[in-house]
Amino acid sequence: MITQKSIQEIMDVAKVEDIVSDFVNLKRRGVNLLGLCPFHNEKTPSFIVSPAKNIYKCFGCGKGGDPVRFLMEHENYSYPEALRSLAARYGIEIEETVTSKESVEERKAIDDLFALNQYAYEYFIDQMSNTDMGKSIGLGYFKERGFREETIQKWGLGYAPNQKNHFSLGAIQDGYKDEQLKKVGLSTQYGSDFFRGRVMFPIRNLSGKIIGFGGRILSKEAKAAKYLNSPDSEVYNKSKVLYGAHFARTAIRKTDECIMVEGYTDTLALHQAGIENVVAPCGTSLTAGQIRVIKRYTPNITFLFDGDAAGKKAAMRGLDMVLEEDMNVRLVLLPEGEDPDSLVLKLGATKFEEFITRNKKDFILFKTEQLMEDTKDDPTRKADMIKDIISSIAKIPDPIKRSVFVKECAARTHTGESLLFDAINKLVAQAIRKEKEKKKVENLPAPMPGDESAAPMDSGAEDFPPFPGEGEKEKLPGDEFQEKDIVRLLIEAGTVVMVEEEKITVAQFILNNIEELLEDFDSKDYAGIVKECLDNFNEGLILESRYFMSHPDKKVRDIALELLASPFDYSPNWEEKHGLTLQTQKAPEENFINDTLSSVNRFKLKKVIRLLKKNQDKLKETADNTQVMKIIKVQQRLTEMKKELASFFGSVIIK
């Protein structure tokens, strides 16, 4: 088990914006950062990162937490694994104590699979670098394709010898188990090597770990597949992985564009030429999961396809899926007989990029041109072609984009806009009905904010969905709203000093003022958090927000996240652009002292009003004169307290 000292050291240095930005394209919005949620499919960004609070929160699916929680959710790490990953990133040496046998075994099982893939990675490199067959066949192939030594080393290219079980036997001798080899697809069910006589392309996850392999055969065997890829495993899901994404993500974010090619060597050739915003599917047709990986970094994607019939067919096949993800799509058909690999070698990087820029076409122009070639002057086939195009337009979630493309389609096909609008409305309505029926059957909840479904459109104005967090205000029973605000201040600002001379903190002020009212809380959850703060305070501890964010009780973590995260910011533009400063109070992040005074007094006022009512009820039910006098005295004192508290808020009459 990792010691509390090491955990504290890790949390002191780990920055949520550093971790999240490795996987999500974040843009500044006020004091926070905004991006598309990596945990669910959304069209409008509702994922917020707060560097000041060191947390992330999606106001669509609800996921959120600190840097450790992000790695646990995104990379499927256990808590210790996430801590170790952060420690390695920031160069922190971890102290550990003895942990349970079960947790050790569970962690070791996954670690062993990653280690086995790393072992295979080093084996394939060694075979290509240090064996005669590897040098002549494997290295010879890569050199012949024009790949330089630095490219081969950077990408870890290798060679699998054409031997039945050379790798498998060696791995077992070095301590790996046959079951593990089969799990990651390095051995067949019969114990033979899965990859034989192939040049090897290691596949990495976004963190850079080896999770699988692609292998290209070099012999002329008719029955063998040209490319062979690792099967899905506990560490590899090919439908969510893109070849080269680990090396390409920075360039994709920088250029605000992703170039999609078809294969491993195309990716390598373009990266070697300095065009680094390039990825490829890992031996599969393009999937929605892979598209969403790209969308985290940019909404713009350009497909490069071979100019032959197969390339054109492939371009059409994946188009609708990308449109459904609300991506901005451009397509480029290369000259017939060329692929990105051969063309970049022929033209050089600069002229290749010029060619791409010059030949990019949006999907309407591309699809119209390709389908018009097939329809010629046949009216029936032209009608079918138009239906094909509008079926693609109907898949675009953004109604404004749909409207623009309808107008473009009408102009290019010489068809009336109103006819196209009517046809698309029908398709969109059908899609909505099907989605509702599907959700009804599956008993799924309604779509989260930020995942607005496509709506029927016309040539007029459209209604836009509310921003995540807008809508009906939260309604809490009794005095829970005041209790919630008290807990918010304890979690968010407990360590803030209110009275500098006496070093009185926000937590100390709140707890001293409400301790005797703890039993009057309406919410057991909020009362439990306040009591935990009080118990720690009595032991001389003031709890920080990260204590609650990593609390062992999930309910406490969820409450802390909800109270710390907000979809709204105080915009600096008023001051920076317009010279207007906040006159009536300090900025929100500097206003905890006034906020605390107000919240505590409002909380006490609500409780005093409640006690007044209880006493009034007792007075009506009591016949004993002595008891009546006692209740009246208490009532008078409560009435004085109510007036004092009312004066704080400037109230004249309080009912």
Secondary structure, 3 states (H helix, E strand, C coil): CECHHHHHHHHHHCCHHHHHCCCCCCEEECCEEEECCCCCCCCCCCEEEECCCCEEEECCCCCEECHHHHHHHHHCCCHHHHHHHHHHHHCCCCCECCCCHHHHHHHHHHHHHHHHHHHHHHHHHHHHHHCHHHHHHHHHHHHHCCCCHHHHHHHCCEEECCCCCHHHHHHHHCCCCHHHHHHCCCECCCCCECCCCEEEEEEECCCCCEEEEEEEECCCCCCCCCEEECCCECCECHHHCEECHHHHHHHHHHHCCEEECCCHHHHHHHHHCCCCCEEEECCCCCCHHHHHHHHCCCCEEEEEECCCHHHHHHHHHHHHHHHHCCCEEEEEECCCCCCHHHHHHHHCHHHHHHHHHHHCEEHHHHHHHHHHHHHCCCHHHHHHHHHHHHHHHCCCCCHHHHHHHHHHHHHHHCCCHHHHHHHHHHHHHHHHHHHHHHHHHHCCCCCCCCCCCCCCCCCCCCCCCCCCCCCCCCCCCCCHHHHHHHHHHHHHHCCCEEECCCCEEHHHHHHHHHHHHHHHCCCHHHHHHHHHHHHHHHCCCCCCHHHHHCCCCHHHHHHHHHHHCCCCCCCCHHHHCCCCCCCCCCCHHHCHHHHHHHHHHHHHHHHHHHHHHHHHHHHHHCCCHHHHHHHHHHHHHHHHHHHHHHHHCCCCCCC
